[in-house]
Amino acid sequence: MSLQERLGLTGAPEGPSVSPLPMPISSVPINGLGVGRRNSRRAYDPLAAVRKRAHQALLELLGPQLYETVDSDTELDKRVREALPGVLNAEETPLTATDRALAYRQILDEVLGHGPIEPLLRDPEVTEIMVNAWDRIYVERYGHIHPVDAAFMDEAHLRRVIDKIVSRVGRRVDEASPMVDARMPDGSRVNAVVPPIALDGAALTVRKFAAEPFTVADLIKLGTFPPQVAQLLEACVQGRLDIVVSGGTGTGKTTLLNVISSFLPADDRIITIEDSAELRLAQEHVLRMEYRPPNIEGKGEITIRDLVRNALRMRPDRIVVGEVRDGAALDMLQAMNTGHDGSLTTVHANTPRDSLARLETMVLMAGMDLPVRAIREQVASAVDLIIQLARLRDGSRRITHITEVTGMEGDVITMQDLFTFDLRAGHDQMGRHQGMLRSTGLRPRFMETFADHGITLPVELFGRGR
């Protein structure tokens, strides 16, 4: 990577990038696309010109030295931090101590980090960063989306940051390949789209990775489920039930899967398969595999289905698939039905019944000409428990159903809800949902399986209304 790319200076236009007046810029074309912004307003930023001049000064001052001696990002960081105070001292614009400190931090973020989203990446309260355009950035805090008063310098600046992120993991994004999924060094998931498929200019979405994985106690404290449900889930994992975690986007499926995985026995051989590595299991005997996208020639792709099939040859006790979304569902079901009990996975679906329909559809995507009844028998035989997650209107993420798959009646898969969330309980004065996850009073059929494994649960756990 060239010096200009490492400093984030390639293609940087001259002059200030922000209008000195708070005026709408809906008529400003983006890189000749002629696409307007919708009701976009940016306030005057007095430090924008200072940052731009400092960028150029850093390149002129450190360029020759860095071309010869810099071999790592650590060395680049050291050189920039040593040179930046002198660059700011030479700045003609009078700066207060506060402005100088702010400019110093912003320049470091833009040169060494990820521009205006760098402070958001450091903010532990931010769980998702959504860059709709270079001048429109939103974040999710506590389940709610808020706009932030930050912006990239221009479209080119946003594209440089995207290129910086994806190049670190050997990915690329351009007109030939305008979509990319990548993973940042801390594990955060990144998705970027650029023109021609992104009509309003490049867009970036970052789903942040928690510095410390959530624990069972954390989810109980957050209200995701009550303590007695944690006891049930631990028993289900220890009793080698095949579990599907179902929910929509951003409902916390991977987080819950990670927590449930903490119940896996330490002496089991566990293989995890993910589209983008997010699971962090505490057990020692864990093998991790990750999807590999095709190269620039469209070759070399290793799909989730390939990884699941390969995992079956690696003598696993448990297989944990981060998410099934295609024909890999068939191989996952076959693994569950051929001695790999206790496997875990997630699917995108709105209800437990929908999750079974999704599995059925994904099996058909495998290209196997199987009758629908045969597929449903596979699903009914493989899946023991469905845990349904939802993000409620107050922003909280809750388990809404714990459903047992009981078998087949004719051509229909039969199920029974063991726990359901009371969605009609209303809200308190702070807008928080008052509902709870309560037992339906039905006794699960897998209690006999628990008895074979020496697992006992208190009978009152399934008392109605608990």
C-alpha positions as CSV (number, residue, x, y, z in Angstrom):
1,M,0.0,0.0,0.0
2,S,1.4,3.4,-0.9
3,L,2.1,6.1,1.6
4,Q,-0.8,8.3,0.3
5,E,-3.2,5.3,0.9
6,R,-1.8,4.6,4.3
7,L,-2.2,8.3,5.3
8,G,-5.6,8.4,3.7
9,L,-4.5,11.3,1.4
10,T,-4.9,9.8,-2.1
11,G,-7.2,11.8,-4.3
12,A,-7.9,14.4,-1.6
13,P,-9.3,17.5,-3.3
14,E,-7.9,20.9,-2.5
15,G,-9.8,23.6,-0.6
16,P,-12.5,23.3,2.1
17,S,-15.0,20.6,1.6
18,V,-17.8,22.0,3.7
19,S,-19.9,24.9,2.7
20,P,-19.4,28.0,4.9
21,L,-23.1,28.4,5.1
22,P,-25.7,26.0,6.6
23,M,-27.4,25.5,3.3
24,P,-29.0,22.4,1.7
25,I,-26.8,20.6,-0.7
26,S,-29.5,18.5,-2.4
27,S,-28.3,19.9,-5.8
28,V,-24.7,19.0,-5.4
29,P,-23.6,16.1,-7.7
30,I,-21.6,13.3,-6.3
31,N,-18.6,12.4,-8.4
32,G,-20.5,13.3,-11.5
33,L,-23.4,11.0,-10.6
34,G,-25.8,13.9,-10.5
35,V,-27.6,12.3,-7.6
36,G,-28.9,14.7,-5.0
37,R,-29.0,14.5,-1.2
38,R,-32.4,14.3,0.4
39,N,-32.9,17.2,2.9
40,S,-29.2,17.1,3.9
41,R,-27.8,20.0,5.9
42,R,-24.3,20.3,7.2
43,A,-23.4,23.0,9.7
44,Y,-20.2,25.1,9.2
45,D,-17.1,23.3,10.4
46,P,-14.4,25.9,11.2
47,L,-11.7,23.1,11.5
48,A,-12.4,21.4,8.1
49,A,-9.9,23.6,6.2
50,V,-7.3,23.3,9.0
51,R,-7.6,19.5,8.9
52,K,-7.2,19.5,5.1
53,R,-4.1,21.7,5.1
54,A,-2.6,19.6,7.9
55,H,-3.1,16.5,5.8
56,Q,-1.3,17.9,2.9
57,A,1.5,19.3,5.2
58,L,2.0,15.9,6.8
59,L,2.4,14.3,3.3
60,E,4.9,16.9,2.2
61,L,6.9,16.8,5.5
62,L,7.0,13.0,6.1
63,G,6.6,11.6,2.6
64,P,10.3,11.1,1.7
65,Q,11.2,9.7,5.1
66,L,8.3,7.3,5.2
67,Y,8.8,6.0,1.7
68,E,12.2,4.7,2.8
69,T,11.8,3.6,6.4
70,V,8.2,2.9,7.4
71,D,7.6,-0.8,7.6
72,S,4.6,-1.0,9.9
73,D,1.5,0.8,11.0
74,T,3.2,1.3,14.4
75,E,6.0,3.2,12.9
76,L,3.6,5.3,10.8
77,D,1.7,6.1,14.0
78,K,4.9,7.2,15.8
79,R,6.0,9.5,12.9
80,V,2.6,11.1,12.5
81,R,2.3,11.8,16.2
82,E,5.8,13.4,16.3
83,A,5.2,15.6,13.3
84,L,1.6,16.7,13.9
85,P,2.2,19.3,16.7
86,G,4.7,21.1,14.5
87,V,2.3,21.1,11.6
88,L,-0.4,22.7,13.8
89,N,2.0,25.2,15.2
90,A,2.7,26.4,11.6
91,E,-1.1,26.8,10.9
92,E,-1.9,30.4,10.0
93,T,-5.5,30.2,11.4
94,P,-5.4,31.2,15.0
95,L,-6.5,28.3,17.2
96,T,-7.6,28.1,20.8
97,A,-6.2,25.4,23.0
98,T,-9.5,23.6,22.8
99,D,-9.6,23.9,19.0
100,R,-6.0,22.7,18.7
101,A,-6.7,19.6,20.8
102,L,-9.8,18.9,18.8
103,A,-8.0,19.3,15.5
104,Y,-5.2,17.1,16.7
105,R,-7.6,14.3,17.7
106,Q,-9.6,14.6,14.5
107,I,-6.5,14.5,12.3
108,L,-5.2,11.4,14.0
109,D,-8.5,9.8,13.5
110,E,-8.6,10.6,9.8
111,V,-5.0,9.8,9.1
112,L,-4.4,6.8,11.3
113,G,-8.0,5.6,11.9
114,H,-11.3,5.6,10.1
115,G,-12.1,9.3,9.9
116,P,-15.2,10.7,11.6
117,I,-16.5,7.2,12.6
118,E,-13.3,6.5,14.6
119,P,-14.8,8.1,17.8
120,L,-18.0,6.1,17.2
121,L,-16.0,2.9,17.0
122,R,-14.5,3.7,20.4
123,D,-17.8,4.6,22.0
124,P,-19.0,1.5,24.0
125,E,-22.6,2.7,23.8
126,V,-22.7,2.6,20.0
127,T,-23.7,-0.9,18.7
128,E,-24.1,0.0,15.0
129,I,-22.8,2.7,12.7
130,M,-24.7,3.5,9.5
131,V,-23.1,5.8,6.9
132,N,-25.9,6.5,4.4
133,A,-23.7,9.0,2.6
134,W,-20.5,10.9,3.3
135,D,-22.5,13.6,5.0
136,R,-25.2,11.5,6.7
137,I,-24.1,9.3,9.6
138,Y,-26.4,7.5,12.0
139,V,-25.7,5.3,15.0
140,E,-27.7,2.8,17.1
141,R,-27.6,3.3,20.9
142,Y,-29.7,1.1,23.2
143,G,-31.7,-0.2,20.3
144,H,-32.6,3.3,18.9
145,I,-31.2,5.0,15.8
146,H,-29.9,8.6,16.1
147,P,-28.2,11.0,13.7
148,V,-24.7,12.2,14.6
149,D,-23.1,15.6,14.0
150,A,-20.2,14.2,12.0
151,A,-19.4,13.8,8.3
152,F,-16.6,12.7,6.0
153,M,-14.9,15.5,4.0
154,D,-16.4,14.3,0.8
155,E,-17.4,11.2,-1.2
156,A,-13.7,10.5,-2.0
157,H,-12.8,10.5,1.7
158,L,-15.5,8.0,2.5
159,R,-14.3,5.7,-0.4
160,R,-10.7,5.9,1.0
161,V,-11.9,4.8,4.4
162,I,-13.9,1.9,2.9
163,D,-10.9,0.8,0.8
164,K,-8.7,1.0,4.0
165,I,-11.0,-1.3,5.9
166,V,-11.6,-3.9,3.3
167,S,-8.0,-4.1,2.0
168,R,-6.8,-5.2,5.5
169,V,-8.7,-8.5,5.1
170,G,-7.8,-9.0,1.4
171,R,-11.2,-7.8,0.0
172,R,-11.9,-5.1,-2.6
173,V,-14.8,-3.0,-3.6
174,D,-15.1,-1.2,-6.9
175,E,-17.4,-0.9,-9.9
176,A,-16.7,-4.5,-10.9
177,S,-17.4,-5.7,-7.3
178,P,-19.6,-3.1,-5.7
179,M,-20.6,-5.0,-2.6
180,V,-18.3,-6.3,0.1
181,D,-18.6,-7.9,3.5
182,A,-15.5,-7.7,5.7
183,R,-14.4,-8.0,9.3
184,M,-12.4,-5.3,11.2
185,P,-9.5,-6.4,13.5
186,D,-11.7,-6.3,16.6
187,G,-14.2,-8.6,14.9
188,S,-16.8,-5.9,14.0
189,R,-18.7,-6.7,10.8
190,V,-18.6,-4.3,7.9
191,N,-20.7,-4.1,4.8
192,A,-20.1,-1.5,2.1
193,V,-21.8,-0.8,-1.2
194,V,-20.6,1.7,-3.9
195,P,-21.9,2.9,-7.2
196,P,-23.3,1.8,-9.5
197,I,-25.6,-0.2,-7.2
198,A,-25.5,2.5,-4.5
199,L,-27.4,5.3,-6.2
200,D,-26.6,8.1,-3.7
201,G,-22.9,7.3,-3.4
202,A,-21.0,4.9,-1.2
203,A,-22.7,3.5,2.0
204,L,-21.1,1.8,4.9
205,T,-22.6,-0.2,7.8
206,V,-20.5,-1.4,10.8
207,R,-22.0,-3.8,13.3
208,K,-19.7,-3.4,16.3
209,F,-18.2,-6.2,18.2
210,A,-18.4,-6.0,22.0
211,A,-15.0,-5.7,23.6
212,E,-16.1,-8.2,26.2
213,P,-18.5,-11.0,25.2
214,F,-21.9,-10.9,26.9
215,T,-22.5,-13.5,29.6
216,V,-25.6,-15.2,30.8
217,A,-25.7,-12.7,33.7
218,D,-25.5,-9.8,31.3
219,L,-28.5,-11.0,29.3
220,I,-30.5,-11.7,32.5
221,K,-29.7,-8.1,33.6
222,L,-30.7,-6.7,30.2
223,G,-34.0,-8.6,30.5
224,T,-33.4,-10.8,27.4
225,F,-34.6,-13.8,29.5
226,P,-35.2,-14.5,33.2
227,P,-33.0,-16.7,35.4
228,Q,-35.2,-19.8,35.2
229,V,-35.0,-19.7,31.4
230,A,-31.2,-19.6,31.6
231,Q,-31.4,-22.8,33.7
232,L,-33.6,-24.4,31.0
233,L,-31.2,-23.4,28.2
234,E,-28.2,-24.8,30.0
235,A,-30.0,-28.1,30.5
236,C,-31.0,-28.2,26.8
237,V,-27.4,-27.7,25.7
238,Q,-26.1,-30.2,28.2
239,G,-28.8,-32.6,27.2
240,R,-27.6,-32.4,23.5
241,L,-30.7,-30.9,22.0
242,D,-30.4,-29.5,18.5
243,I,-31.2,-25.8,18.9
244,V,-32.1,-23.1,16.3
245,V,-32.0,-19.5,17.3
246,S,-34.4,-17.5,15.2
247,G,-35.0,-13.8,14.7
248,G,-34.8,-10.8,12.5
249,T,-31.8,-8.6,11.7
250,G,-30.2,-7.0,14.7
251,T,-32.2,-9.0,17.3
252,G,-29.2,-10.4,18.9
253,K,-29.1,-13.9,17.4
254,T,-25.3,-14.2,17.3
255,T,-25.0,-12.8,20.8
256,L,-27.5,-15.3,22.2
257,L,-25.8,-18.1,20.3
258,N,-22.4,-17.1,21.8
259,V,-24.0,-17.2,25.3
260,I,-25.7,-20.5,24.8
261,S,-22.4,-21.9,23.5
262,S,-20.8,-21.1,26.8
263,F,-22.9,-24.0,28.2
264,L,-21.1,-26.5,25.9
265,P,-19.0,-29.0,27.9
266,A,-15.3,-28.3,28.0
267,D,-14.3,-31.8,26.9
268,D,-16.4,-31.7,23.7
269,R,-14.8,-31.2,20.3
270,I,-16.5,-28.1,18.9
271,I,-16.3,-26.8,15.3
272,T,-17.7,-23.3,14.5
273,I,-18.6,-22.3,11.0
274,E,-19.3,-18.6,10.3
275,D,-19.8,-16.2,7.4
276,S,-17.8,-13.6,9.4
277,A,-16.1,-14.9,12.6
278,E,-17.9,-13.4,15.6
279,L,-18.3,-16.3,18.1
280,R,-15.9,-16.3,20.9
281,L,-16.1,-19.6,22.8
282,A,-14.3,-20.0,26.1
283,Q,-13.7,-23.8,25.6
284,E,-10.2,-24.9,24.6
285,H,-11.1,-27.7,22.1
286,V,-12.6,-25.4,19.5
287,L,-11.8,-25.3,15.8
288,R,-13.0,-22.2,13.9
289,M,-13.7,-22.0,10.2
290,E,-14.8,-19.0,8.1
291,Y,-16.4,-18.5,4.7
292,R,-14.0,-17.4,1.9
293,P,-15.3,-15.2,-0.9
294,P,-14.3,-15.6,-4.5
295,N,-11.1,-13.9,-5.7
296,I,-10.9,-11.2,-8.4
297,E,-11.3,-13.9,-11.0
298,G,-14.5,-15.2,-9.4
299,K,-12.8,-18.4,-8.3
300,G,-11.7,-19.9,-5.0
301,E,-14.9,-19.4,-3.0
302,I,-15.4,-21.7,0.0
303,T,-19.1,-21.7,0.9
304,I,-20.7,-22.4,4.3
305,R,-22.0,-25.6,2.8
306,D,-18.5,-26.7,1.9
307,L,-17.4,-26.0,5.4
308,V,-20.3,-27.9,7.0
309,R,-19.5,-30.9,4.8
310,N,-15.8,-30.7,5.7
311,A,-16.6,-30.4,9.4
312,L,-18.3,-33.8,9.3
313,R,-15.0,-35.3,8.4
314,M,-13.3,-33.7,11.4
315,R,-14.8,-35.8,14.1
316,P,-16.9,-33.1,15.8
317,D,-19.0,-33.6,18.9
318,R,-20.8,-30.3,18.3
319,I,-21.2,-28.2,15.2
320,V,-22.0,-24.5,15.7
321,V,-23.0,-22.7,12.5
322,G,-23.3,-18.9,12.8
323,E,-26.1,-18.7,10.4
324,V,-27.6,-20.9,7.7
325,R,-28.9,-19.0,4.7
326,D,-28.7,-21.3,1.7
327,G,-28.3,-25.0,0.8
328,A,-26.1,-25.5,3.8
329,A,-29.3,-26.1,5.7
330,L,-29.6,-29.6,4.1
331,D,-26.1,-30.5,5.3
332,M,-26.8,-29.0,8.8
333,L,-30.0,-31.1,9.1
334,Q,-28.2,-34.2,8.0
335,A,-25.5,-33.6,10.6
336,M,-28.1,-33.2,13.3
337,N,-29.7,-36.5,12.1
338,T,-26.5,-38.5,11.9
339,G,-25.1,-38.5,15.4
340,H,-24.1,-34.8,15.9
341,D,-26.7,-34.1,18.5
342,G,-26.4,-30.9,20.4
343,S,-25.6,-28.7,17.3
344,L,-26.5,-25.0,17.2
345,T,-27.3,-22.6,14.5
346,T,-29.3,-19.4,13.7
347,V,-31.8,-18.5,11.0
348,H,-33.5,-15.3,9.9
349,A,-37.3,-15.6,10.6
350,N,-40.0,-13.7,12.4
351,T,-41.7,-16.6,14.3
352,P,-40.8,-20.2,15.2
353,R,-43.2,-21.5,12.5
354,D,-41.5,-19.2,9.9
355,S,-38.1,-20.5,10.9
356,L,-39.1,-24.1,9.9
357,A,-40.5,-22.8,6.7
358,R,-37.2,-21.0,6.0
359,L,-35.2,-24.2,6.7
360,E,-37.5,-26.0,4.3
361,T,-36.9,-23.4,1.6
362,M,-33.2,-23.4,2.1
363,V,-33.1,-27.2,1.7
364,L,-34.7,-26.8,-1.7
365,M,-32.0,-24.3,-2.5
366,A,-29.5,-27.1,-2.2
367,G,-30.7,-28.4,-5.6
368,M,-31.9,-31.8,-4.3
369,D,-35.2,-32.9,-5.8
370,L,-36.8,-34.0,-2.6
371,P,-40.5,-34.2,-1.8
372,V,-41.7,-31.6,0.7
373,R,-42.8,-34.3,3.1
374,A,-39.3,-35.8,3.2
375,I,-37.8,-32.4,3.9
376,R,-40.3,-31.7,6.7
377,E,-39.5,-35.1,8.2
378,Q,-35.8,-34.2,8.2
379,V,-36.6,-30.9,9.9
380,A,-38.9,-32.4,12.5
381,S,-36.4,-35.1,13.3
382,A,-33.4,-32.8,13.4
383,V,-34.6,-29.7,15.3
384,D,-35.5,-30.1,18.9
385,L,-35.9,-26.5,20.1
386,I,-36.4,-23.0,18.6
387,I,-35.6,-19.9,20.5
388,Q,-37.3,-16.8,18.9
389,L,-35.8,-13.4,19.5
390,A,-37.3,-10.0,18.7
391,R,-36.3,-6.4,19.0
392,L,-39.2,-4.6,20.7
393,R,-40.4,-1.0,20.2
394,D,-38.5,0.2,23.3
395,G,-35.2,-1.0,21.6
396,S,-34.8,-4.0,24.0
397,R,-34.0,-7.5,22.6
398,R,-36.1,-10.2,24.2
399,I,-36.7,-13.9,23.8
400,T,-40.4,-14.0,22.7
401,H,-40.8,-17.8,22.3
402,I,-39.2,-21.0,23.4
403,T,-40.8,-23.7,21.2
404,E,-40.3,-27.4,21.2
405,V,-40.6,-29.3,17.9
406,T,-42.6,-32.4,18.8
407,G,-42.9,-34.4,15.5
408,M,-45.2,-34.7,12.5
409,E,-49.0,-35.0,12.1
410,G,-49.7,-35.8,8.5
411,D,-47.7,-33.3,6.4
412,V,-47.5,-30.7,9.2
413,I,-44.6,-30.3,11.7
414,T,-46.1,-30.1,15.2
415,M,-44.8,-27.7,17.8
416,Q,-45.6,-26.5,21.3
417,D,-44.7,-23.3,23.0
418,L,-43.0,-23.8,26.3
419,F,-42.4,-20.1,27.1
420,T,-44.0,-17.0,25.5
421,F,-43.5,-13.3,26.0
422,D,-46.5,-11.2,27.1
423,L,-46.5,-8.5,24.5
424,R,-49.8,-7.0,25.8
425,A,-48.4,-6.0,29.2
426,G,-47.9,-2.3,28.1
427,H,-45.1,0.1,28.9
428,D,-43.9,2.0,32.0
429,Q,-43.4,5.8,32.2
430,M,-39.9,5.4,30.6
431,G,-41.3,3.6,27.6
432,R,-39.9,0.3,28.6
433,H,-41.9,-2.9,27.9
434,Q,-43.4,-4.4,31.0
435,G,-43.9,-7.9,29.6
436,M,-42.1,-11.0,30.8
437,L,-41.3,-14.4,29.3
438,R,-43.8,-16.8,31.0
439,S,-44.3,-20.5,31.0
440,T,-47.3,-21.9,29.1
441,G,-47.6,-24.7,31.6
442,L,-46.8,-27.4,29.0
443,R,-44.3,-30.0,30.0
444,P,-41.7,-30.6,27.3
445,R,-41.3,-34.1,25.8
446,F,-37.5,-33.8,25.9
447,M,-37.6,-34.2,29.7
448,E,-37.2,-38.0,29.1
449,T,-34.1,-37.3,27.1
450,F,-32.8,-35.2,30.1
451,A,-33.4,-38.2,32.4
452,D,-31.1,-40.4,30.1
453,H,-28.4,-37.8,30.5
454,G,-28.9,-37.5,34.3
455,I,-30.2,-33.9,34.0
456,T,-33.1,-32.9,36.3
457,L,-35.1,-29.7,36.2
458,P,-37.6,-28.6,38.9
459,V,-41.1,-29.3,37.9
460,E,-42.3,-25.9,39.0
461,L,-40.1,-24.4,36.2
462,F,-42.9,-25.2,33.8
463,G,-45.7,-24.0,36.0
464,R,-48.2,-21.9,34.2
465,G,-47.5,-18.2,34.4
466,R,-44.0,-18.5,35.7
